[in-house]
């Protein structure tokens, strides 16, 4: 078994994001208003996004036709309500 040294400590993954100047300015404004760093805000958004199911992710990513969003959103809400009801029992 290999001994762990300081080089083996788990480091965060680095991701580069390319934004338009306008998007970066708007992101800076949101972060300032919320008192958060960009890194923390994006970390929270990613943690939230990966917990969504495939249907919810598809809606957020704009992969669903406009005319289908309402029906899917209603289905997602019903599914979430059912999950919460089962957990509270």
Secondary structure, DSSP 8 states (H G I E B T S, - for coil): -----GGGS-----------HHHHHHHHHHHHHHT--HHHHHHHHHHHHHHS-HHHHHHHTT-S-HHHHHHHHHHHHHHHHHHHHHHH-
